[in-house]
Amino acid sequence: MRQAHRLKRLLTGLLSVMALGSVSIHSGLPAFAETPAPPKTVESVDLDRYTGKWYEIAAMPMLFERKCVADATAEYTKLATGEISVFNSCAQANGQRQSAAGQAKVVDPKTNAKLEVSFLSLPFLGWQYWTSGDYWIIGLAPDYSTAIVGDPTRKYGWLLSRTPKLSMDTLKSLSKIIEERGYNPCDFIITPQTGGLAIKQPLCVTVNGTKKPNQQTSEPSEPAESNP
């Protein structure tokens, strides 16, 4: 009898929890926060025009590039297979350059705006795209002079240019596009470039002096430490 009574109490409790859950669902209360839609990519990319050398003007810092202090660049070469050879490099504090070689492949052939990049190549097995990262082109100048690269989660982002220096008007326009794509321009940190900007600070501070919440900008920060 005791076991039957306990079972009855347990079932009653479970039904109560289920009823409460049903009320929450039907009352429109979300159980989880909505995931933002991925950033919009450009409509079309001519890979032959996109390849070549790019200078990193600003980027969202990444841990594995922490030794980079300035002059970060990316060089892309289109291969006969249709894939893209990637060569990233940057200057370190000791004056030497750090580099990393990789390979990218297009995953959206309709636009060529979505690629995956791998930096792991195994003997006899080639590039391991199961380790790849997303490379989405979310902004591109008509003359291919500047580009904005992101990913579906907005955890990564790069602002690239064919030259190490951009005008303030161009930086403001690019900052606006970054914001339109759902990013916070303050999360992009200026990458010092020889002949270009020299101080590492948030992009929003560079273009309009806006401070990120809880961020002090009175003192110059360390040099930038990321490259695409």
N, C-alpha and C positions, 0 to 999 in steps of 0.2 A: 504493500500500500504506500509506504514511504517513497519507494522508487517511482511509482506511478505519479505521486503528488509532485515530486521534483521534476519529472519529465513534463508535467503539465505546466509548471511554473516556467520552465525553460522555454517551452513553445510559446507561451504567452508573452514572454520577454522578447523573443525573436520577432513575433508578429507586431509587437509595439514598435520595435526599431524599424521594421520594414514600412510600417504605416507612417512613421515620422519622415522616413526617407522619401516616401511617395508624396507626402505633403510638400516637402521642400522642393522636389523636382517640379511638381505641378504648379507651385506658387511662383515659379520663375527664378528661384534663387540658384545661382550658378554654383556647382560643386567645385569647379576649378576655374582659375583665371583664363581668359581667352588668350590664345596664342596669336600675336600679331602676324598679319600676312607678310610673306617674304617681300623684300624690296623689288621694285620693278626693274627689269633689265632693259637695255637699249633694244631697239627693234631689229637691228642688223649690224654685224661686224664683218668687215673685210679683213680677213686674217693676214693677207699679204701686206696691207697697209698698217695693220696693228703691230706686226712684228718689228723688231729693231730695239733700240735702247730707250729706256725710260728712266727718268730721275724721280725719286720719291720725294715729294714735297711735304707730305704729312701722312700720318698713319696712326692706327690704333696700336699701341705698343704690345709686343708679343714677347713672352718670357724667353723663348729660345734665341731671340735676337738681342738679348740684353747687352752683349759685348759691342754692338754697333754704336758708334758715337756720331757719325756724320757720313755724308756723301754716299748714301745708299742708292743703288741702281739695280735695274732689272733688264736683262737682255733676252729677247725672245727670237728664236729662229724657226721658221717653218720647215718641217722635214718632208721627205718624199712620201712618207706614210700618211701625211696630213696632220700628224701630231706636232706639238710645239716644244722645241728644246728651251729650257729655262736655265738662266745663269744669274743668280743674285749675288751681289757683293756689297760691302760697306767698309768704311774705315773704322779701325779700332783705336782705343786710347793710346796704344803703343806705336801707332803710325802704320801698322801693317793692315792689309785688307783681309777680311773674312769673306769666304764665298761658299755657295751651296749650289749644286747642279741638280736639276730635276727635269721632269717632262710632263707636259699637259696634253689632254685630249678633250675634244669637243663632246659634250653630252647633249647639246641641243643644236643639231645641224640646221634646223630651220632658221635660227638667228645667229649662231656661232657666239652668242653672248654668255653661254654657260659652259664652263670647262671644269675639269678636275685636274689637280696638280699633285704629282707624287715626287717625293724626294728619296724614295727607297728603291734601289735597283739591286737585284740579286744575280749572281753569276748563272748563266744559262737560262734564267727565268725572266730577265728583263725588269721593266718597271712594274712595281706592285701598286696598282691603283686601288687596292682595298685599303691602303693607308693614305689615300689622297685626301686633299682638302678642296672645298668648293671655291671656285674663282668665277664670280659673276661680274660682268661688266655692266654697271648700273648708270654710268655716265660716260659720254664720249663726244668730244668736239667734232664738228663736221669735217675739219681738216686733220683730225687725229693728232692734234697738238696736246691735248690733255685727256685724261681718263680717270674715272672713279671706279674702283673695284671693291666689291663687298662679298657677303655670303648670305645664305638664307636666314641665319640666326642673328645677323648684325653683330656678331662677336668680333669680326675682323673687318678691316677697311683700309684702303690705301688711296691716296690722291697722287696721281702720276702726271709727269709732264715730259715733253721732249727736250726741254731746256731746264737748267737748274734754278732759273729765276722766273717768277710770274709777276705780272703787274698786280697792284692791289685790287683793281676793278675785276680782274679775272679771278683772283682768290675769293672775292666776295660772291661772285656768280657761282663758283664751284661750291662754296660753303652753303649757299642756298639750295643747290641741287642735293647736296648731302642731307640737308634737313628734310627736303621733300621726299627723300627715299626712306625716311623714318629713323635716321641716325641723329645723334646729338653732335654737332660740329665741335663741341668742346671736348669730345672724346678723341678727336683726331689731334695728334701732337705734331708740331712742326719738326721736320727733319732738317737739321743744318746742312746746307750745301755750299760748297766753294763757289763763290760768285752769286749766291742767293741769300736766303734768310739765314741768320747766324745763331739765333737763340731758340732753344727748345721751349715751346709753350703751347697751350691749346690754340687750335685754329681760330676759335671764336674770339680769343683775346687779340690775336694778330689782326683780324679783319675789322673788329668794331669795339674792342676793349671790354667786351662782356665777360664777366667772371662766372665761372662754373660755381654752383652752390657749394659752400664750405671750402672753397679753393682760394688760396692766397697767391697773388701774382706779383707781389712787390719784389721778390727775389728771382733772378733767372734760374731756370731749372737745369738739370743735367742735359747734355746733348741727346738727340733722338736715338732710339735704339730698335728700330724695326725697318725691315725692307720687304717688298712683296715677293 
